[in-house]
């Protein structure tokens, strides 16, 4: 039976002082219909009927909602493409901006809060999990400490909060030393100062939410309720052990249920924190999502959720897809409602203004404004975050600074088939051959590749050197490399599952080891996108009746990411963890004199 977190106790004495920082901020603005506020209030809050930034008790009170999502323990500035955002310029061109790092995020958030007495900071899940070594090595205790210092008020759970199971999530909430590794310092880990919300995650035995379903922020008569959910499909993308004993319910039904409960309690201003997201029409964080119409610049699961969540909910803070958008999507009553996401890894935060009507207790929806801001690195670092990073780095450095390989240039993870995906698949294939010479190929899930390998040094190791910490950031899950037997027919079915079933709307293209080739025809639909008679292994067609030995990580081998056929393999051999396999491959195949070049990523022929 999974451990259940106890009710969260409210903090006292929060935000008695704020750090004043002069910070230049790059913004993109999204706003609902430019209608005047009800009554005598104006949009800027400078008249007698509006509370403005908290100086007064007018009928209408601006409430600042700062939000972010999918931090994934990125305390230090993320590297390569993971540490940049794309910005569209007035002339239509784009440029990239280096972004992220909690030292800078803290400065930006603190500056944004200045003068806003009514300010809430919320998050959309995946604060931890798939984290770089600095946090992941210590079971994400450093990230929880950082979030406490960031004055995070509330977050939903995400799928990665379940990577280590419900018991570990309860420990992150309530504190205590790790049951296996113990305490890392002379002080016991105190846990999160903020509540994790998990309204749609139920204990199978009791039928009750694993954690609190909602939380209410209160300030001088203003009340805003928050409901937190993760995607219903969490069991499909988390190891079976991580979600053992849990049931994940429909997001919309759950939010609507608890919105009614909050309404009965007199809480009429409601925000949903939803760890599910969408796919924007542009990769630029400041594109116009509502051009030509409301929400036209976004697709994916969050659109259906937003269109069906009760009108009682005033805004949706979302995540999971690591994309950036500020959109209005009509609610079931046809009224516009803000839906936001702040990319990932702490590169952006969203600043939303909710205008609270003290007479009704509800949000004046037509006055809601929202903007994504870049966490630029041209502001002063927050000293408390620098100290936190330094303290944990001192513990991690002896492990993390060890060189494990050399690269000739950046090896990226972007694209349908990526150079880094090929490299990892080759590493697992080589490891599989060492365990069993009959191994034929390896498959790697793209979601398990969390960061690129960059040529530029992240520390004092020197350009081109791959450290253990960098390898850990690429593959932080501690999956084992497993070998299983499949028929040729099953192997082809696995490839079809990339683009069909649960993966049809958002394909998950497996990265393949050298020797496996095939054509992916994206002009077709569903399973037909995999051209079955094009699949070759070392130039020979796949024999449906033959047996093939396949290496993959334990998550895939268990049927994860919708690859149910991979879970049906036989004659399983469980090997070492995937990072060990990656390290061994880099060490054996690279040196300072002969670094590894990025693979060509030419194993899958793509027709578009």
C-alpha positions in Angstrom: 0.0 0.0 0.0 1.6 3.3 -1.0 2.3 5.8 1.7 0.0 8.8 1.9 1.2 12.3 2.7 -0.4 13.9 5.7 -2.3 17.2 5.3 0.0 20.1 4.7 0.3 22.7 7.4 0.2 26.3 6.3 3.4 28.4 6.6 3.6 31.4 8.8 5.4 34.6 8.3 5.9 34.2 4.6 7.2 37.1 2.4 7.8 39.6 5.2 10.4 41.2 3.0 11.4 41.0 -0.6 14.6 41.4 -2.4 14.5 44.4 -4.7 16.3 43.7 -7.9 16.5 45.8 -11.1 15.9 43.1 -13.7 15.4 43.6 -17.4 12.7 41.2 -18.6 11.8 40.0 -22.0 8.0 39.4 -22.3 5.3 38.2 -24.5 1.8 39.3 -23.6 -1.5 37.5 -24.1 -4.8 38.9 -22.9 -8.4 38.1 -23.0 -10.9 40.4 -24.7 -10.0 44.0 -24.2 -13.2 44.7 -22.3 -13.5 47.3 -19.5 -13.6 46.0 -15.9 -17.0 45.9 -14.4 -18.3 49.0 -12.6 -15.9 51.9 -12.2 -12.6 49.9 -12.2 -10.1 50.4 -15.0 -7.6 47.9 -16.3 -4.6 49.6 -14.8 -6.1 49.7 -11.4 -5.4 53.4 -10.8 -8.9 54.5 -10.0 -10.6 54.5 -6.7 -12.5 51.3 -7.4 -9.5 49.1 -7.9 -7.0 47.6 -5.5 -4.1 47.8 -7.9 -1.0 46.2 -6.5 -2.6 45.8 -3.1 -2.6 49.3 -1.7 -6.3 49.7 -0.9 -9.5 47.8 -0.5 -11.4 48.6 -3.6 -14.0 46.3 -5.1 -11.6 44.9 -7.7 -8.3 43.5 -6.6 -5.5 42.5 -9.0 -4.0 39.1 -7.9 -0.6 38.2 -9.4 -0.2 34.6 -10.3 3.4 33.6 -11.1 3.8 30.1 -12.5 6.2 27.7 -14.1 6.4 24.0 -14.8 8.6 21.0 -15.6 11.7 22.2 -13.7 13.0 18.7 -13.4 15.6 19.6 -10.8 17.5 21.9 -13.1 19.1 24.0 -10.4 22.2 25.0 -12.5 21.6 26.7 -15.9 20.8 23.9 -18.4 23.2 23.5 -21.2 22.9 23.4 -25.0 19.4 23.7 -26.6 17.9 22.8 -23.2 19.2 26.2 -21.9 17.9 28.4 -24.7 14.5 29.8 -25.8 13.6 31.1 -29.2 12.2 34.6 -29.5 10.4 36.0 -32.6 11.4 39.5 -33.5 9.2 42.3 -34.8 10.4 41.7 -38.3 9.5 38.1 -38.1 13.1 36.7 -37.7 14.0 34.7 -34.6 16.9 34.7 -32.1 17.8 32.4 -29.2 18.3 33.6 -25.7 20.3 31.7 -23.0 17.8 31.1 -20.1 17.3 29.2 -16.9 19.1 28.4 -13.6 17.5 28.9 -10.2 19.9 31.6 -9.2 18.4 33.7 -12.0 14.8 32.4 -11.6 14.8 33.4 -8.0 15.9 37.0 -8.9 13.3 37.3 -11.6 10.5 36.0 -9.4 11.5 38.2 -6.5 11.7 41.3 -8.8 8.3 40.4 -10.3 6.6 40.2 -6.9 7.9 43.6 -5.7 5.0 45.8 -4.8 2.4 43.0 -5.3 0.9 42.3 -1.9 -1.5 39.8 -3.6 1.0 37.5 -5.2 0.8 33.7 -5.6 3.5 31.4 -7.0 2.2 28.1 -8.4 3.6 25.2 -10.5 2.3 22.7 -13.0 4.2 19.5 -11.9 7.4 17.7 -12.7 9.4 19.8 -10.3 11.6 16.8 -9.7 12.5 13.6 -11.5 14.7 13.1 -14.6 16.9 15.6 -12.8 20.6 16.4 -13.4 23.1 14.8 -11.0 23.2 17.8 -8.6 19.6 17.0 -7.6 19.1 13.5 -8.8 22.0 12.0 -6.9 20.3 13.1 -3.7 16.8 12.0 -4.6 15.8 15.6 -5.4 16.2 17.0 -1.9 18.2 20.0 -3.3 15.3 20.9 -5.6 12.7 20.8 -2.8 15.0 23.1 -0.8 15.4 25.5 -3.7 11.6 25.6 -4.3 11.1 26.4 -0.6 13.5 29.3 -1.0 11.6 30.4 -4.2 8.5 30.7 -2.1 6.5 28.3 -4.2 3.0 28.3 -2.8 1.5 25.2 -4.4 2.1 22.7 -7.3 0.3 19.8 -8.9 2.1 16.5 -9.1 3.4 15.5 -12.5 4.2 12.0 -13.8 7.8 12.3 -12.8 6.9 12.9 -9.2 6.1 9.1 -9.3 9.4 8.0 -10.7 10.4 6.6 -7.2 6.9 5.7 -6.1 4.3 7.1 -3.8 6.3 6.6 -0.7 9.2 8.7 -1.9 6.7 11.4 -3.0 5.3 11.4 0.5 8.8 11.9 1.9 9.4 14.8 -0.4 6.2 16.4 0.9 6.7 15.6 4.6 10.4 15.3 5.1 12.7 12.7 6.6 15.9 11.0 5.5 15.9 8.6 2.5 15.0 5.1 3.7 18.0 3.6 1.9 20.7 6.3 1.5 19.9 8.0 4.8 20.7 11.6 5.5 23.1 13.5 3.3 23.9 16.2 5.8 23.9 16.7 9.5 20.3 18.1 9.3 17.3 15.9 8.6 15.5 16.8 5.3 12.4 18.8 6.3 10.3 18.3 3.1 8.3 20.8 1.1 6.9 24.0 2.5 4.3 23.9 -0.2 1.5 21.4 -0.8 1.7 18.9 -3.7 -1.9 18.5 -5.1 -3.0 15.1 -6.6 -6.7 15.3 -7.0 -6.9 12.5 -9.7 -4.4 10.1 -8.1 -6.3 7.7 -5.9 -5.1 5.0 -3.5 -6.6 1.8 -5.0 -7.5 0.4 -1.6 -9.1 3.4 0.0 -10.3 5.2 -3.2 -9.2 8.5 -1.7 -6.7 11.0 -3.2 -3.1 10.2 -2.5 -2.4 13.8 -1.5 -4.6 16.9 -1.0 -6.8 17.5 -4.1 -7.0 21.2 -3.7 -5.6 24.2 -1.7 -7.0 27.7 -1.0 -4.9 30.8 -0.9 -6.2 33.6 1.3 -5.1 37.2 1.7 -7.2 40.0 3.2 -10.5 38.6 2.2 -9.4 37.4 -1.2 -9.6 33.6 -1.8 -8.3 31.7 -4.7 -8.6 27.9 -4.9 -6.2 25.6 -6.7 -7.0 22.1 -8.0 -4.0 19.9 -9.0 -4.1 17.0 -11.4 -1.6 15.0 -13.5 -2.3 13.4 -16.8 -4.6 10.4 -16.7 -2.1 8.5 -18.8 0.7 8.7 -16.1 0.8 4.8 -15.7 1.8 4.6 -19.4 4.9 6.7 -19.0 6.1 5.8 -15.5 7.5 2.4 -14.4 4.9 0.0 -13.1 6.6 0.0 -9.7 6.3 3.8 -9.5 2.5 3.8 -9.8 1.9 0.5 -7.9 -1.3 0.6 -5.9 -2.5 3.9 -7.5 -5.4 4.7 -9.9 -5.3 7.8 -12.2 -8.7 9.3 -13.0 -9.9 11.6 -15.8 -8.6 15.1 -15.6 -11.7 16.9 -16.6 -14.1 14.9 -14.4 -11.8 15.4 -11.4 -11.3 19.1 -11.8 -15.1 19.6 -12.3 -15.8 17.5 -9.1 -13.5 19.6 -6.9 -14.6 22.9 -8.5 -18.1 22.2 -7.3 -16.7 21.3 -3.8 -14.8 24.6 -3.7 -17.9 26.5 -4.8 -19.8 24.9 -2.0 -17.2 26.2 0.4 -17.6 29.7 -0.9 -14.4 29.7 -3.1 -15.5 31.0 -6.5 -12.1 32.0 -7.9 -10.4 28.8 -9.1 -7.2 27.9 -11.0 -6.5 24.4 -12.3 -2.9 23.2 -12.2 -2.9 20.5 -14.9 0.2 18.4 -15.7 -0.9 17.9 -19.3 -0.1 20.1 -22.2 -0.3 21.1 -25.8 1.8 21.6 -28.9 2.1 25.2 -30.1 2.2 26.3 -33.7 5.5 28.0 -33.2 8.7 27.2 -31.3 9.1 30.8 -30.3 7.9 31.5 -26.8 6.3 34.8 -27.7 4.3 33.8 -30.7 0.6 35.0 -30.9 -1.3 31.8 -29.9 -4.6 33.5 -30.5 -4.0 34.4 -34.2 -6.2 34.2 -36.1 -8.7 33.0 -33.4 -8.7 32.0 -29.8 -6.5 29.1 -29.2 -5.8 28.5 -32.9 -2.1 28.3 -32.3 -2.2 25.3 -30.1 -3.2 21.7 -30.4 -3.0 18.5 -28.3 -4.6 17.1 -25.2 -4.8 20.3 -23.2 -7.2 21.9 -25.8 -9.9 19.2 -25.2 -9.3 19.5 -21.5 -9.7 23.3 -21.6 -12.8 23.1 -23.7 -14.5 20.8 -21.2 -13.4 21.9 -17.8 -16.3 23.7 -16.0 -16.6 27.5 -16.5 -16.2 27.7 -12.7 -12.5 27.4 -13.3 -10.9 30.8 -14.2 -7.5 29.8 -15.6 -5.4 26.7 -16.4 -1.7 26.5 -15.6 -0.4 23.5 -17.6 2.8 21.6 -18.4 4.2 18.2 -19.4 5.0 18.9 -23.1 7.8 21.3 -22.3 6.3 23.9 -24.6 5.6 27.6 -24.2 2.2 29.2 -24.8 -0.2 31.8 -23.5 -3.5 31.1 -25.1 -7.2 31.8 -24.6 -9.4 28.7 -25.2 -13.2 29.0 -24.9 -14.7 27.2 -21.9 -17.9 25.1 -22.3 -20.0 28.3 -22.0 -18.1 29.8 -24.9 -16.2 32.4 -22.8 -12.5 32.9 -23.2 -10.2 31.4 -20.6 -6.4 31.7 -20.2 -4.3 28.5 -20.7 -0.6 28.9 -20.1 2.7 26.9 -20.0 6.2 28.1 -19.3 8.3 25.7 -21.3 10.6 23.7 -19.0 13.8 23.6 -16.9 13.1 27.0 -15.4 13.7 28.9 -18.7 10.5 30.9 -18.5 7.9 31.9 -15.9 4.4 33.1 -16.6 3.0 36.3 -15.0 -0.9 36.3 -15.0 -3.1 39.0 -13.6 -6.4 37.8 -12.1 -8.8 40.6 -11.2 -10.8 39.5 -8.2 -14.2 41.0 -7.6 -14.7 41.3 -3.8 -18.4 41.7 -4.3 -18.9 38.3 -6.0 -15.7 36.5 -4.9 -15.1 35.6 -8.6 -12.5 36.6 -11.2 -13.5 39.2 -13.8 -12.5 36.9 -16.6 -12.4 39.6 -19.4 -9.7 41.5 -17.6 -7.3 38.5 -17.2 -3.8 39.2 -18.7 -0.9 36.9 -19.0 2.7 36.9 -20.3 5.6 34.5 -20.5 8.9 36.1 -19.3 12.4 34.8 -20.1 14.6 33.8 -17.1 17.5 35.7 -18.6 21.0 35.3 -17.2 21.8 39.0 -17.3 20.5 39.7 -13.8 22.3 39.3 -10.5 22.4 35.7 -9.1 20.4 35.2 -6.0 23.0 34.7 -3.3 21.0 32.1 -1.3 20.6 30.0 -4.4 24.3 30.2 -5.1 25.0 29.0 -1.6 22.6 26.1 -1.9 24.1 25.0 -5.2 27.6 25.3 -3.8 26.7 23.2 -0.8 25.3 20.4 -2.8 27.9 20.6 -5.5 30.6 20.0 -2.8 28.9 16.7 -2.0 28.4 15.8 -5.7 31.7 16.9 -7.2 33.8 13.9 -6.4 31.4 11.7 -8.4 30.2 14.2 -11.0 33.5 15.6 -12.2 34.9 12.3 -13.3 35.5 12.2 -17.1 33.9 9.3 -18.9 34.4 10.3 -22.6 35.1 12.8 -25.3 33.0 14.4 -28.0 34.0 16.2 -31.2 31.0 18.5 -31.2 27.6 19.0 -29.7 25.6 15.8 -29.9 21.9 16.8 -29.9 18.7 15.0 -29.0 16.4 17.0 -31.4 14.7 15.6 -34.5 12.7 12.5 -35.2 15.9 10.5 -35.2 18.6 12.3 -33.2 22.4 11.9 -33.1 22.3 11.4 -29.4 19.5 8.8 -29.7 21.6 6.8 -32.2 24.6 7.0 -29.8 22.7 5.8 -26.8 21.1 3.0 -28.9 24.6 1.9 -30.1 25.8 2.0 -26.5 23.0 -0.3 -25.4 23.5 -2.6 -28.4 27.3 -2.9 -27.5 26.4 -3.6 -23.9 23.9 -6.2 -24.9 26.4 -7.9 -27.2 28.8 -8.2 -24.2 26.0 -9.8 -22.1 24.8 -12.1 -24.9 26.6 -12.3 -28.3 23.2 -13.2 -29.9 21.9 -9.6 -29.3 20.7 -8.2 -32.7 19.8 -4.6 -32.0 18.8 -2.0 -29.4 15.9 0.4 -29.1 15.8 3.6 -27.0 12.8 5.8 -26.1 13.3 9.5 -27.0 11.7 10.6 -23.7 14.4 8.9 -21.8 17.0 11.3 -23.3 16.9 14.3 -21.0 19.6 16.6 -22.3 22.1 17.0 -25.2 25.9 16.3 -24.9 27.6 19.7 -25.4 31.1 20.3 -26.6 31.6 23.5 -24.5 32.7 22.7 -21.0 30.1 23.0 -18.2 32.8 23.4 -15.6 36.6 23.1 -15.3 36.8 19.8 -17.2 37.7 21.3 -20.6 35.9 21.5 -23.9 34.8 18.2 -25.4 35.1 16.3 -22.1 32.0 14.3 -21.0 31.8 14.1 -17.3 29.8 11.6 -15.2 27.5 14.5 -14.2 26.8 15.3 -17.9 26.1 11.6 -18.6 23.8 11.4 -15.6 21.9 14.5 -16.9 21.4 12.7 -20.2 20.1 9.4 -18.6 19.0 10.0 -15.0 16.4 7.3 -14.5 18.7 4.4 -13.4 16.9 2.0 -15.7 18.6 -1.3 -16.4 19.5 -2.5 -19.8 17.4 -5.6 -20.4 17.6 -8.2 -23.2 14.4 -10.0 -24.6 13.5 -12.2 -27.5 10.9 -11.2 -30.0 9.6 -12.6 -33.3 10.2 -10.5 -36.4 6.4 -9.9 -36.5 6.5 -8.6 -33.0 9.5 -6.3 -33.9 7.6 -4.8 -36.8 4.5 -4.4 -34.5 6.8 -2.5 -32.0 7.7 -0.1 -34.7 4.1 0.4 -35.7 3.2 1.2 -32.0 5.4 4.3 -32.4 2.7 5.9 -34.5 -0.5 4.1 -33.5 -2.7 3.4 -30.4 -1.8 5.8 -27.6 1.1 7.2 -29.7 -0.9 8.0 -32.8 -1.6 11.7 -32.0 1.9 12.3 -30.6 4.3 9.7 -32.1 7.2 8.4 -30.0 9.8 7.4 -32.5 12.3 4.9 -31.0 16.0 5.6 -31.5 17.6 2.6 -33.2 21.0 1.0 -33.1 23.3 0.8 -36.2 22.1 -1.9 -38.7 18.4 -1.4 -38.2 16.8 0.7 -41.0 13.3 1.5 -42.3 11.1 4.1 -43.8 8.7 6.3 -41.9 6.0 7.8 -44.2 4.5 10.7 -42.4 2.1 11.4 -45.3 0.1 8.4 -44.1 -1.8 7.8 -40.9 -1.6 5.5 -37.9 0.4 2.3 -38.2 0.6 2.7 -42.0 3.2 5.3 -41.4 5.7 2.5 -40.8 6.5 1.0 -44.2 6.6 -2.7 -43.1 8.5 -4.1 -46.0 11.2 -1.5 -45.7 12.4 -2.8 -42.3 15.9 -4.2 -42.6 18.5 -5.5 -40.2 22.0 -5.3 -41.6 20.5 -5.0 -45.1 18.3 -8.2 -44.8 14.5 -8.0 -44.5 13.0 -8.9 -41.1 11.7 -12.5 -41.1 8.4 -12.5 -39.3 8.9 -16.0 -38.0 12.6 -15.5 -36.9 13.7 -14.7 -33.3 15.5 -11.4 -32.6 17.3 -10.5 -29.4 16.7 -6.9 -28.5 18.3 -4.6 -25.9 16.2 -1.8 -24.3 16.0 -0.1 -21.0 13.8 -1.7 -18.4 11.1 1.0 -18.8 10.6 0.0 -22.5 11.1 -3.7 -21.8 8.2 -3.4 -19.4 5.9 -2.0 -22.1 6.3 1.7 -21.2 5.4 4.6 -23.4 2.6 2.6 -25.1 4.9 -0.1 -26.4 2.8 -3.0 -25.1 4.5 -5.5 -27.4 7.9 -4.8 -25.9 6.4 -6.1 -22.6 5.6 -9.4 -24.2 9.2 -10.4 -24.9 10.7 -13.7 -23.5 13.9 -15.0 -22.2 14.7 -11.8 -20.3 18.2 -11.0 -19.1 18.5 -8.0 -16.7 21.7 -6.1 -17.0 23.4 -3.1 -15.3 21.9 0.4 -15.4 21.7 2.3 -18.7 24.2 5.0 -17.5 26.8 2.4 -16.9 26.3 1.1 -20.4 26.6 4.6 -21.8 29.7 5.3 -19.8 31.4 2.1 -20.9 30.7 2.8 -24.5 32.0 6.4 -24.3 35.1 5.2 -22.5 35.8 2.4 -24.9 35.2 4.4 -28.1 36.6 7.9 -27.4 39.7 9.6 -26.2 41.1 13.2 -26.1 42.9 12.4 -29.3 40.0 10.7 -31.0 36.7 12.1 -29.7 33.3 10.7 -30.8 31.7 12.6 -33.7 27.9 13.0 -33.8 26.2 10.1 -35.6 24.7 10.9 -38.9 21.1 10.1 -37.8 20.4 8.4 -41.1 18.9 5.1 -40.0 15.3 6.1 -40.4 14.2 7.4 -43.9 11.5 10.0 -43.3 8.9 10.8 -46.0 7.0 14.0 -45.4 
